[in-house]
Amino acid sequence: MTRLEILRRAMLPLDGTIADWVPGIMDAYARIVPMRDWPKITMVDFTAGSCLMPTLFAASGVRRLVVNDFAPRSHLAASFLFGRRRIDAARVSALLAAKRPKLRAHVPTFHFACDYLVEPACDVFDRLYHADVPAAERTGLQYLAVRWALGFAKSVEDGFEILYTHDPARLARMRDVDWTAYLARARRPGPVLAQLVKELNAAIDAIGPAKARLRCADMKDVAKGLKLSTPVFAAVNPPTRGLDEYTIDDQLVHSLMANRWLPLSQTSETPLAFWTRRVDAGLRHLPSGAHYMVWGGDGSMRWSECLRVWSLYGTPLHVSRLGENPESPGWAIFRKQPK
């Protein structure tokens, strides 16, 4: 199995990420800066999302990283993947087998997530996420719990289906949605979690000894506080939606982690202001000579408008479009101009 395959299995599954284009981005950067020089660079990912890009950079030789994401689920993924502590499979088995596992105080997940998760699935989540274990083990078990819960979504793109009944027999008879895989997963958590543990631990081994500074803040605030010197490669890709503007699937995962049902909320900024403020901050605070990767044209601004903003700060070294239309989205790598 390749490093890419290993890390894709361990990444946080998210809809609408740039994960599919990460290998191409890295190949383009390798033509600008040879991989033999990557141990000298600092890689900055302002919105790590699935965490595939920073983990793949680390697995490819980068040793210093700044990994940020305002979303709690992405910060948890980064904390585990760069924490360099493997999950103890024996601990997971013991937590599943215990009649009354020792758990930290919490609200039973089923009490607020029963519209989307059956009780056995919630019970497994609680045994892992709220396990009363040493702090060093907690992050791995919590990320495992989140990955367990996400596996009940219909797909990354389609998200979670609403449960109209908790009777397995009635669910199995429904014709509008096929609940076969969902019910099988809920009935046999042991093999599912054992496979997940193997995949997540393999990622820890693949990432290697990279050191990452982890942040969980708005990218514009992170950018202001960075003290960087070249060589630098920065991914400056603001979130598609506002800081707290969730789809129901985002809302469910963050509610599971918060141990309460979170309300839907929306940023007060317009999409255009949200995008430009964060891109401007990310680019303005990079040192001269830094390389930055930018993505755009599929959100609040058209490709031509994005290109104009990016070009205020640097010179394009590689441009890749996702279609032949003049306004198709795409990504590019720039070199920051001297101030």
N, C-alpha and C positions, 0 to 999 in steps of 0.2 A: 504494500500500500504506500502511495506517495505521501509526502508531507502535506500536500494540499488536501488529499482525501482524508487524512487523519484529522486535520484541523477543521475541515468542513463538518465532520461528524461531531466535533466538540463545540462548535460555535453556537451562539444563541440564534435560534431560527426566527427571523424577522421578515415581514413582508415589506417590499419596497426598498431593500438595501442595495448597495452596489457590490455585494459579495461576488456576483457572477463575473464582474469585470476586474476584480482584484488581481488575478494572474496577469492579465494584459497590462494593467497599470505597473506592476512590478517589472515585467519584461521591458516596458518602455523606459522605466527609470534605470534599469540595468544597462541600457544602451547609452545613458547619459553619465551615470556613475557606475563603473564596473563593480560587480558583487564582491570582489576581493577588497574593496575599500569600504564596504558597508559596516564593518565593525567600528569604523571611526565616526559614523554619523549618529545624530540623535533623531529619532523618528517621533513625530508628534501627531497624534490623532485626536482632533478636537471633538469629534462625535463618533466614538468607536462602534456604536451600534451592535452588530453581531460579533464584533471583535476579531473577525477573520483577518483584516488587513494588518493590525499590529502583531497578532500572533504569527502570521506568515512572515512578516519582516523579521521578527525575532528568530524564527526558525531558520531564516536565511542568512543569519550572521549579525544582525543589528543587536547591540548589547545595551543601548540606552534608549529608553522610550518614555514618553509622556502620554498616558492613555486616559482620556476623559469622556464621560457621557453623563448628561443630566438625568437620564432615565435610570431608576434604581435597578431594574433588571440587567441593564447593560453594565452598570458599575459592579454588580454582583458577579457577572460573567468575567469581567476583567480581574476582579479580586481573586477569583479562583484560578483562572488560567495563568496569571502572573504571580500567584502566591507560591508556586513551586512545591505545593504539598499535595500528594496523591490522596485519593479517597481510600479509606480502609474498607475493603469489601467485607471483611468479617464483622466490622461494626454495623454495616448496612444490614447484613443478614440477621444480626442479633436484634436490631431495632424492629425488623419486620416480624421476627419470631416471638418477641416478648409479649406476654399477655397484657401487661401494663408497663410499657416502657416509661422510663423517667424522662419527662418532658418539662420544658420551661412553661411558665404560666402563659396561656393564650386562649383566645376564643376559638372553639372548634370551627375549622374552615367550612364545614358543611352548613353551619348556621347562616352564612352569608353568601356562599357560592353554589347553593343547591340548584340554581337555575341552569348551571352548566356542567357541574361535576357530581357524579354519583357518590354516595357516602363512602364506599370502599376506597375510591380514588382520593377523597379528602383525608381519610384516615392515614393512608400511606404518606401523603404530603405532610401531615402534622407530625408523624413519627420521625420524618427526616428533617423538616425545616425547624421544628421546635425542640429537637433533641437536646437534652441537658448533657452536653459533652464539653470537653475542654475547648476553649475559644479557637485553638489552632485547627481543630477539626470542623468547626461549625460552617465555615465558608463553603467547603466542598460538599457537605451534606445539604446545605441550602441551595446551592446551584443544581445539585442532583434533583432536589425536590421540585425546583422550577422546571427543569427539563422533563421530569415525570409528568407534571401537570400540562405542559405544552403539548405533550404527546396525545392528549385527548381532543385537540383541535382537529377539525375535519381536514384541514391542510393549512400551510403557512398563509396562503392567499385567502382562503375562504373562512378561516377562523373557527370559532366554537359554535356549535349548534345548541339551540335552547332545548332543554330536557322538558318534555311535556308530561312525562311520567318517570317514576323511578323503579317501576316494575320491569325487570330484565326481559320477562317473557313478552310483555306488551311492546317494549322497544324493539325486540327481535322481529315482531310481526309487522312493524311499520314499513311502509313501502316508499314513502317520500324521502327518507334518509336511511342509508345502510349503517346500522349500529353494530355490525358484526365485529369489526376491529376494535371499536371502543369498548365493547363488553368483554372481549377476550383480554384486552390490556388490563381492565379493572379486576378481572378474576385471577390473573396470574402475574402479580407484580414482581415476583422473584426473578424470573428469567429476563424481564424487561430491564430491571434495575442492574442486574449483573452485567448485561451487555452495555448499558450506559456507563457503568463504572469503568469497564475496560476501555471504552472509547475516550472518556474524559481523562483517564490516567495516561493513555497513550499520547494525548495532546500535551500534557505536562512534560513528558519525556521529550517530545519533538521540539517544544519551545526552547528548552535548554536554559542556560544560566543568565538570560537577559534580565536586566534590572529596570523596572518600570515605576515611574511616579504616577500614582493613580489619583484622579480627581473626579468629583461628581458635582459639576457646577455648569452654569451657562458658559458657553465657549468664549463669549466676549470678555467675561471676567477672568477666565483662565488665561486668555491671550495676554491680558494686561499684566499678569503676575509672572509671566515666564521670563527667565534670564537665560537666553540661548546664545551660543556662538556657533558659527558654521564649522563643519558641514551639518546641515539640517535638511530633513525631508518632512514636510507637514501636509497632512490631509485636512483641507479646509472645506468641509462639506456640512453646512448647517442642516439641522433637522428639517424634514419636509413639512411637518406640522409645527404648531407652536409648542412651547414648553410643556403645557398641560392639556393640550387638545388631543384626547385619546380617541381611538376607535374602541369598541366594546372589548376587543381582545387585549389591547394594551391595558384597559381599565381592569380587566379581570386579573391579569398577572400581577399588576402593581397592588391590587387589593389583596391578593393572596399574601404578598410580601408584607404589606402593612397590617395584616391581620384584622382588617375591617373593610367594609365596602366603601370605596372612594367615589366621590361625586365626579361627574364629568365637568370639566371646566375648559376655558378657552383663553388664550392670550389676548390681551387688549390691543396689541400691535397689529397693524395690517400685515398681510403676508409679505408685501414688498419691503416694509420697514424692518420686519423681523429678519428677512434674508440679508438685506444690505448692511444692517448694523453689525451682524455677526461676521459676515465675510470681510467687511472693512476692518474690524478689530483683529480678526485672525491674520490678515495680510499685513496690516500696518505695523504690528508688533514683531514680525519676523525680522531676523537680522539680514543685512545686505548679503547677497550671494546664496541665500537659502533657496532650496527648491520647494515648490508647493504644488500639490495636486488639487484641482478644483473640479467640481461636477455641477452641471446646471442645464437649464433649458426645459425642464419637465415640471416646473413648479410655478412660483409667482412671477418669474421673469423668463423671457424668451432667450434663446441661445445668444443672439446678437447682443442683447442687453447685458447678459452675464459676461460675455467676452470683453465688452467695454469696461466693466468694473474690474475684472481680473487684470486687464492690461494697464490699468492705472499704476499698478505696483510692480510689474515685471514683464519679462519677455517670454513668449511661448517657445518651448523647446519641443513639445510633442502635443498634437491635437488629434483626438479620436472622436468620431461621431457615430451615433447608434442608428443612423439612417441617412438616406440620400437627400431628404427634404432640407432646404436651407435652414429651417428652424428645428430640425431634429435635435434632441438633447445629446449630451456627450460629456467628455472629460478632457482635461488638458494638464500638462505639467509645465510650469513656468519657473524662471529664475528671477528672484527678487532683485530689483534694481538698486543701486546705491542711493541713499537718501540725498 
